[in-house]
Amino acid sequence: MHYVPGMSTSPARQDIETIRALLEEIEKPARQLQWARDNPKRAWTVKTHTAIERGVVTIDLHDLGQKLSRRILSICERSGPELHTGAVRFVTGRGRNSVTGPVLREVVGNALLAQCKRHGWNMHAEGGARFILIIDAKKAPKSARGALEWPILAGGVGFLALTLFFAPLLGAGLCTVGFFIWLSTR
């Protein structure tokens, strides 16, 4: 399904259709990779390795090497400003199947940092195996920006207030740690 102006489709659905169309060119070289030839079910395809997670297109780079992963990052860089959700998530994996460790995590992280410097975008790691590229913070969902919803913030403030009341030294320590964590994210 392709986006048709005037049709009621979510921004994330529009983005995934755009990304899938652009990344179809990756499927053929991905089938030529050694592990895909050994096990064709592992071959990278847009259907099996792209999805929408928490309102953002997610591209799983498992089953790709460095070269094809860089190609995907380049395609996303060129098309990024057109995305309606203003963000893209990349899954690199933890490198458990690599002899030298998490190669893709380093390659992708460095490439995304370079894109951020070139375009004034932002990115952050989401766990050890995922990166979120924020192309337009005004469009990006709160979950992609790493912003907390008000109930979570209210619960944290309530917990700290109760801790200050019932255990003042512990509460003061937790407030200090929380303040420094907050400062480090700014």
C-alpha positions as CSV (number, residue, x, y, z in Angstrom):
1,M,0.0,0.0,0.0
2,H,1.4,3.4,-1.0
3,Y,0.4,6.7,0.5
4,V,-2.3,8.5,-1.4
5,P,-2.9,12.2,-0.5
6,G,-6.2,12.6,1.3
7,M,-6.2,9.0,2.4
8,S,-6.4,8.5,6.2
9,T,-3.1,6.8,7.1
10,S,-1.0,7.2,10.2
11,P,2.3,9.1,9.8
12,A,4.2,5.9,10.9
13,R,2.4,3.9,8.3
14,Q,3.2,6.4,5.6
15,D,6.9,6.4,6.7
16,I,7.2,2.6,6.7
17,E,5.8,2.4,3.2
18,T,8.3,5.1,2.0
19,I,11.2,3.4,3.8
20,R,10.3,-0.1,2.5
21,A,10.1,1.2,-1.1
22,L,13.5,2.8,-0.7
23,L,15.2,-0.2,0.9
24,E,14.0,-2.8,-1.6
25,E,17.3,-2.4,-3.4
26,I,19.0,-3.9,-0.3
27,E,17.3,-7.2,-0.6
28,K,19.2,-8.6,-3.6
29,P,22.7,-7.9,-2.2
30,A,21.5,-9.2,1.2
31,R,20.6,-12.5,-0.4
32,Q,24.2,-12.8,-1.6
33,L,25.7,-12.6,1.9
34,Q,27.2,-15.9,3.1
35,W,24.8,-16.5,6.0
36,A,21.8,-15.8,3.7
37,R,23.1,-18.3,1.1
38,D,23.6,-20.9,3.9
39,N,20.2,-20.3,5.2
40,P,17.8,-18.4,2.8
41,K,15.2,-17.9,5.6
42,R,17.7,-15.5,7.2
43,A,18.0,-13.3,4.2
44,W,17.3,-9.6,5.0
45,T,14.0,-8.3,3.5
46,V,12.0,-5.2,4.1
47,K,9.0,-7.3,5.2
48,T,11.0,-9.2,7.9
49,H,13.4,-6.5,9.0
50,T,11.3,-3.3,9.1
51,A,8.4,-2.5,11.4
52,I,6.7,0.2,13.4
53,E,7.6,0.3,17.1
54,R,6.1,2.9,19.4
55,G,5.1,5.1,16.5
56,V,8.5,5.1,14.7
57,V,9.8,3.1,11.8
58,T,12.3,0.5,13.1
59,I,15.0,-1.0,10.8
60,D,16.6,-4.2,12.0
61,L,20.1,-4.5,10.6
62,H,20.6,-8.0,11.8
63,D,21.6,-10.3,8.9
64,L,23.4,-7.5,7.2
65,G,27.1,-6.6,7.1
66,Q,28.8,-3.3,7.5
67,K,28.6,-2.3,3.9
68,L,24.8,-2.8,3.5
69,S,24.1,-1.3,6.9
70,R,26.0,1.9,5.8
71,R,24.0,1.9,2.6
72,I,20.7,1.8,4.6
73,L,21.9,4.6,6.8
74,S,22.8,6.6,3.7
75,I,19.3,6.0,2.2
76,C,17.7,7.1,5.5
77,E,19.9,10.2,5.7
78,R,18.7,11.3,2.2
79,S,15.0,10.5,2.9
80,G,15.0,11.5,6.6
81,P,13.6,15.1,6.2
82,E,10.6,13.6,4.3
83,L,9.6,11.3,7.2
84,H,6.3,12.3,8.9
85,T,7.3,10.9,12.3
86,G,10.6,12.8,12.4
87,A,12.6,9.7,13.7
88,V,14.0,6.3,12.8
89,R,15.1,3.5,15.0
90,F,17.9,1.2,14.1
91,V,18.5,-2.2,15.7
92,T,22.1,-3.4,15.5
93,G,22.2,-6.3,17.9
94,R,24.7,-7.0,20.6
95,G,27.3,-8.7,18.5
96,R,26.8,-12.2,20.1
97,N,27.5,-13.9,16.7
98,S,30.5,-11.8,15.8
99,V,34.0,-13.0,16.7
100,T,35.1,-9.4,17.3
101,G,32.1,-8.2,19.3
102,P,29.4,-5.7,18.4
103,V,30.7,-4.4,15.1
104,L,27.5,-3.0,13.7
105,R,26.7,-1.1,16.9
106,E,30.0,0.8,16.6
107,V,29.6,1.3,12.8
108,V,26.0,2.5,13.1
109,G,26.7,4.7,16.1
110,N,29.6,6.5,14.4
111,A,27.6,6.9,11.2
112,L,24.6,8.4,13.0
113,L,26.8,10.8,15.0
114,A,28.3,12.0,11.7
115,Q,24.8,12.5,10.3
116,C,23.8,14.4,13.4
117,K,26.8,16.7,13.0
118,R,26.1,17.3,9.3
119,H,22.4,18.1,9.7
120,G,21.9,19.3,13.3
121,W,19.9,16.2,14.1
122,N,20.0,14.2,17.4
123,M,20.3,10.6,18.3
124,H,20.5,8.5,21.4
125,A,21.1,4.9,22.3
126,E,18.1,2.9,23.4
127,G,19.5,0.0,25.2
128,G,22.7,-1.7,24.0
129,A,21.4,-2.7,20.6
130,R,19.2,0.1,19.3
131,F,19.7,3.7,18.2
132,I,17.0,6.4,17.6
133,L,17.8,9.0,15.1
134,I,15.8,12.2,15.7
135,I,15.5,14.1,12.5
136,D,12.8,16.5,13.6
137,A,12.1,16.7,17.3
138,K,8.8,18.6,16.8
139,K,7.4,15.6,14.8
140,A,9.1,12.8,16.8
141,P,6.9,11.0,19.3
142,K,7.9,11.5,23.0
143,S,8.9,7.8,23.2
144,A,11.5,8.4,20.5
145,R,12.9,11.5,22.1
146,G,13.3,9.7,25.4
147,A,10.8,12.1,27.1
148,L,8.9,10.7,30.0
149,E,5.1,10.9,30.2
150,W,3.7,12.9,33.1
151,P,2.4,9.9,35.1
152,I,5.9,8.5,35.2
153,L,7.3,11.9,36.2
154,A,4.6,12.3,38.9
155,G,5.3,8.8,40.3
156,G,9.0,9.6,40.5
157,V,8.4,12.9,42.2
158,G,5.9,11.3,44.6
159,F,8.4,8.5,45.4
160,L,11.2,11.0,46.2
161,A,8.8,13.1,48.4
162,L,7.8,10.0,50.4
163,T,11.5,9.0,50.7
164,L,12.4,12.5,51.9
165,F,9.6,12.4,54.5
166,F,10.3,8.8,55.8
167,A,14.1,8.6,55.3
168,P,15.5,12.1,54.9
169,L,19.1,11.1,54.4
170,L,18.2,8.5,51.7
171,G,15.8,10.9,50.1
172,A,18.4,13.7,50.0
173,G,20.8,11.3,48.4
174,L,18.3,10.1,45.8
175,C,17.3,13.7,45.0
176,T,21.0,14.6,44.5
177,V,21.6,11.6,42.2
178,G,18.4,12.3,40.3
179,F,19.4,16.0,39.8
180,F,22.8,15.0,38.4
181,I,21.2,12.5,36.1
182,W,18.8,15.2,34.9
183,L,21.7,17.6,34.3
184,S,23.6,15.0,32.3
185,T,20.7,14.6,29.9
186,R,20.6,18.3,29.1
